[in-house]
Amino acid sequence: MRIAIVGATGYAGLEVLRLAASHPDLDVVVATGESHAGRRVATHAPALAALYPELIFAPTESVRDALIDVAFIALPHGASQGYVPQLRERGVVVVDLGADFRLKLASDYDEWYGAAHQASHLLSEAVYGLVERHRDELVGAGLIAVPGCYPTASALALGPFLDLGLIETRGIVVNALSGASGAGRGLDERLHFSRLAGNAEAYGLLGHRHTIEMQRELGAELLFTPHLVPVARGMIVTAYARVRAPLTSEAALDVLRSTYANEPFVVVSDEPPTLKDPVGSNLCFVSARVDERTGWLVAMSSLDNLVKGAAGQAIQAWNVASGRDETLGLPSSGVTP
């Protein structure tokens, strides 16, 4: 398959480039990067030099006429809306790593993103690319909306309990820690070394945009607080919810084991997952405990925000959509130590 990676100079786009090189059916013919157009990938990202010694970044507009079968788009929010309609009219399969097609209601973009959606007629066509929860819907999909990293980790941890009616759908609290790469390559005072090193801080209080994505996916109301921590990669989520009926920790773990028994990229851990366990892989680690004294479920998860939280998930969803083995080209082990 001839593919384009749009926004390939960003962290998520570079990760698609890295993973695509290991996929037997993905042939990168176009990689766009507006600020680096005309520059070699190997110069911008020396880590990829052996994989792409001669590939040159092209202007973003070049994707409109490129002879491609699939476009992986890794642009800032709002940008892909200007490209997706034309690509879909040409029959190009689009895998959008941004937030532009994750929500079904155009009004949610007005409220949570502060701007009207410019391609709202395609929202109903887009399939949410969380394979473990939408595998059947993804088969044959022409427009895949890749979930955000926080929603992925949260949905995989909480989803099984909500689906079975074991926890309340209101009053859920989600706390999350993420590495700095989750903020992208843009300049931000929070990402300056002198501020980030040895520090941790909450951001997006009360109104983080991923909140509505989690709520729509889970069918629940929740309070979400993300935190930035001084690591490059990784994400860990700890979520709290009231149980509806007596539930033990072992029973909660059994729910996860049963749900994910045949999932190649979800690991149910008896012990609380660490932030580093999945780094470099397309894995998501999940675990759970029940505090019988207070009646609270504690659901936990961890993943690599650039792999299972972005590029790896994009390829996994496309694999399913195109009828391929969903594990094709994806790492199933982390980097240790």
TIRODO-664753 format. One record per residue (C-alpha): z negated, x negated, y; residue in three letters. Coordinates in steps of 0.25 Angstrom, whole numbers, padded with zeros to 4 digits, always signed. Layout:
ZXYAla/...
This chain:
+0000+0000+0000Met/+0004-0005+0014Arg/-0008-0004+0023Ile/-0012-0006+0037Ala/-0026-0009+0042Ile/-0027-0004+0056Val/-0039-0010+0064Gly/-0039-0022+0054Ala/-0046-0031+0064Thr/-0059-0023+0063Gly/-0070-0025+0053Tyr/-0066-0013+0045Ala/-0051-0016+0046Gly/-0053-0031+0041Leu/-0061-0026+0030Glu/-0049-0017+0026Val/-0040-0029+0027Leu/-0050-0037+0018Arg/-0051-0026+0007Leu/-0036-0023+0007Ala/-0033-0037+0003Ala/-0040-0034-0010Ser/-0033-0021-0013His/-0021-0022-0022Pro/-0014-0010-0015Asp/-0017-0012+0000Leu/-0006-0021+0007Asp/-0010-0023+0022Val/+0002-0023+0030Val/-0004-0020+0044Val/-0017-0024+0049Ala/-0019-0020+0064Thr/-0029-0025+0074Gly/-0025-0022+0089Glu/-0033-0034+0095Ser/-0028-0044+0084His/-0014-0039+0083Ala/-0005-0051+0080Gly/-0017-0059+0074Arg/-0018-0063+0060Arg/-0029-0056+0051Val/-0033-0070+0046Ala/-0036-0074+0060Thr/-0044-0062+0064His/-0051-0061+0051Ala/-0051-0075+0044Pro/-0059-0069+0032Ala/-0046-0061+0028Leu/-0037-0073+0030Ala/-0034-0076+0016Ala/-0031-0061+0014Leu/-0022-0059+0026Tyr/-0017-0073+0030Pro/-0004-0067+0038Glu/-0008-0053+0042Leu/-0007-0050+0057Ile/-0014-0039+0064Phe/-0005-0029+0070Ala/-0007-0020+0082Pro/-0013-0006+0078Thr/-0001+0002+0082Glu/+0007-0005+0071Ser/+0001+0004+0061Val/+0009+0015+0066Arg/+0022+0010+0060Asp/+0017+0001+0049Ala/+0023+0003+0035Leu/+0010+0006+0028Ile/+0004+0016+0018Asp/-0010+0015+0022Val/-0018+0012+0035Ala/-0032+0008+0035Phe/-0037+0011+0050Ile/-0049+0004+0055Ala/-0049+0007+0070Leu/-0060+0011+0079Pro/-0063+0026+0080His/-0052+0034+0086Gly/-0041+0024+0084Ala/-0036+0028+0071Ser/-0033+0042+0076Gln/-0021+0037+0083Gly/-0015+0031+0071Tyr/-0019+0040+0059Val/-0010+0052+0062Pro/+0003+0044+0063Gln/-0001+0036+0050Leu/-0003+0048+0043Arg/+0010+0055+0047Glu/+0017+0042+0042Arg/+0010+0044+0028Gly/+0001+0032+0030Val/-0013+0034+0023Val/-0024+0031+0033Val/-0038+0026+0030Val/-0046+0026+0043Asp/-0058+0018+0043Leu/-0062+0024+0056Gly/-0069+0037+0060Ala/-0057+0044+0065Asp/-0055+0053+0052Phe/-0069+0054+0046Arg/-0073+0067+0052Leu/-0066+0080+0049Lys/-0070+0087+0062Leu/-0063+0083+0075Ala/-0075+0088+0083Ser/-0084+0077+0076Asp/-0075+0066+0083Tyr/-0077+0073+0096Asp/-0092+0073+0094Glu/-0095+0060+0087Trp/-0084+0051+0092Tyr/-0082+0057+0106Gly/-0067+0059+0105Ala/-0057+0069+0100Ala/-0050+0066+0087His/-0035+0063+0089Gln/-0031+0066+0075Ala/-0040+0077+0071Ser/-0029+0083+0063His/-0031+0072+0053Leu/-0046+0074+0051Leu/-0044+0084+0040Ser/-0034+0075+0032Glu/-0044+0063+0032Ala/-0052+0060+0020Val/-0066+0054+0021Tyr/-0065+0041+0014Gly/-0078+0040+0007Leu/-0073+0039-0007Val/-0086+0042-0014Glu/-0087+0056-0007Arg/-0072+0059-0005His/-0065+0053-0016Arg/-0057+0065-0020Asp/-0053+0068-0006Glu/-0048+0054-0004Leu/-0037+0055-0015Val/-0024+0055-0008Gly/-0030+0055+0006Ala/-0020+0050+0018Gly/-0031+0049+0028Leu/-0044+0042+0024Ile/-0056+0042+0034Ala/-0065+0030+0030Val/-0080+0034+0032Pro/-0088+0026+0041Gly/-0098+0015+0035Cys/-0111+0023+0039Tyr/-0106+0036+0033Pro/-0101+0030+0020Thr/-0115+0023+0018Ala/-0122+0036+0022Ser/-0113+0046+0014Ala/-0114+0038+0001Leu/-0129+0037+0002Ala/-0132+0051+0006Leu/-0120+0059+0001Gly/-0125+0061-0013Pro/-0138+0067-0009Phe/-0132+0076+0001Leu/-0121+0080-0009Asp/-0131+0085-0019Leu/-0140+0092-0008Gly/-0152+0082-0011Leu/-0155+0079+0004Ile/-0155+0087+0017Glu/-0143+0087+0025Thr/-0150+0086+0038Arg/-0160+0075+0043Gly/-0153+0064+0036Ile/-0155+0050+0042Val/-0145+0038+0040Val/-0149+0024+0045Asn/-0139+0013+0043Ala/-0137-0002+0045Leu/-0124-0008+0047Ser/-0118-0022+0049Gly/-0111-0025+0062Ala/-0097-0024+0056Ser/-0099-0009+0056Gly/-0098-0009+0071Ala/-0084-0016+0071Gly/-0078-0027+0078Arg/-0079-0022+0092Gly/-0088-0028+0102Leu/-0102-0022+0104Asp/-0115-0028+0109Glu/-0122-0023+0097Arg/-0114-0033+0089Leu/-0116-0045+0097His/-0123-0056+0088Phe/-0135-0058+0097Ser/-0138-0043+0096Arg/-0134-0040+0082Leu/-0141-0052+0075Ala/-0155-0049+0070Gly/-0154-0035+0076Asn/-0152-0021+0071Ala/-0149-0008+0079Glu/-0146+0006+0078Ala/-0134+0012+0085Tyr/-0126+0025+0086Gly/-0139+0033+0087Leu/-0138+0048+0084Leu/-0123+0048+0086Gly/-0117+0038+0077His/-0103+0043+0074Arg/-0105+0041+0059His/-0115+0052+0059Thr/-0105+0063+0059Ile/-0097+0056+0048Glu/-0109+0056+0039Met/-0113+0070+0042Gln/-0099+0075+0039Arg/-0098+0067+0026Glu/-0112+0071+0021Leu/-0114+0085+0027Gly/-0127+0081+0033Ala/-0134+0079+0046Glu/-0139+0065+0048Leu/-0145+0055+0058Leu/-0138+0042+0057Phe/-0142+0029+0063Thr/-0134+0016+0061Pro/-0140+0002+0064His/-0132-0011+0066Leu/-0138-0023+0059Val/-0134-0038+0060Pro/-0125-0039+0047Val/-0110-0039+0047Ala/-0108-0029+0036Arg/-0116-0019+0028Gly/-0122-0005+0030Met/-0134+0001+0024Ile/-0138+0016+0026Val/-0152+0022+0024Thr/-0152+0037+0024Ala/-0163+0047+0024Tyr/-0162+0062+0020Ala/-0172+0073+0015Arg/-0171+0076+0001Val/-0170+0091-0002Arg/-0177+0091-0016Ala/-0185+0081-0024Pro/-0178+0069-0026Leu/-0182+0055-0031Thr/-0176+0041-0028Ser/-0171+0040-0042Glu/-0164+0054-0041Ala/-0158+0050-0028Ala/-0152+0037-0034Leu/-0147+0045-0046Asp/-0139+0054-0036Val/-0133+0041-0030Leu/-0130+0036-0044Arg/-0124+0049-0049Ser/-0115+0050-0036Thr/-0110+0036-0036Tyr/-0109+0033-0051Ala/-0094+0032-0051Asn/-0092+0026-0037Glu/-0087+0012-0037Pro/-0092+0008-0023Phe/-0106+0015-0022Val/-0118+0008-0028Val/-0131+0015-0031Val/-0142+0006-0029Ser/-0156+0008-0034Asp/-0161-0001-0023Glu/-0158+0001-0008Pro/-0145-0005-0005Pro/-0144-0017+0005Thr/-0135-0019+0016Leu/-0128-0031+0010Lys/-0126-0025-0004Asp/-0112-0019-0002Pro/-0107-0029+0009Val/-0093-0033+0005Gly/-0091-0022-0005Ser/-0086-0007-0004Asn/-0099-0003-0011Leu/-0110+0006-0005Cys/-0124+0005-0011Phe/-0132+0018-0011Val/-0147+0021-0015Ser/-0157+0031-0012Ala/-0172+0034-0012Arg/-0180+0046-0010Val/-0194+0046-0004Asp/-0201+0057-0011Glu/-0213+0057-0002Arg/-0204+0061+0011Thr/-0192+0068+0004Gly/-0182+0058+0010Trp/-0170+0052+0003Leu/-0166+0038+0007Val/-0151+0035+0004Ala/-0146+0021+0006Met/-0133+0014+0006Ser/-0126+0001+0010Ser/-0111-0003+0011Leu/-0102-0013+0018Asp/-0098-0006+0031Asn/-0085-0013+0031Leu/-0081-0010+0016Val/-0087+0003+0010Lys/-0090+0007+0025Gly/-0075+0004+0029Ala/-0064-0004+0023Ala/-0068-0003+0009Gly/-0070+0012+0010Gln/-0057+0014+0016Ala/-0050+0007+0005Ile/-0058+0014-0006Gln/-0054+0027+0000Ala/-0039+0023+0001Trp/-0040+0019-0014Asn/-0045+0033-0017Val/-0035+0040-0008Ala/-0023+0032-0014Ser/-0028+0034-0029Gly/-0032+0020-0031Arg/-0045+0015-0037Asp/-0055+0016-0026Glu/-0061+0002-0029Thr/-0047-0005-0027Leu/-0048-0017-0017Gly/-0063-0014-0014Leu/-0075-0024-0017Pro/-0086-0018-0025Ser/-0096-0029-0023Ser/-0103-0034-0011Gly/-0105-0048-0006Val/-0118-0055-0011Thr/-0127-0062-0006Pro/
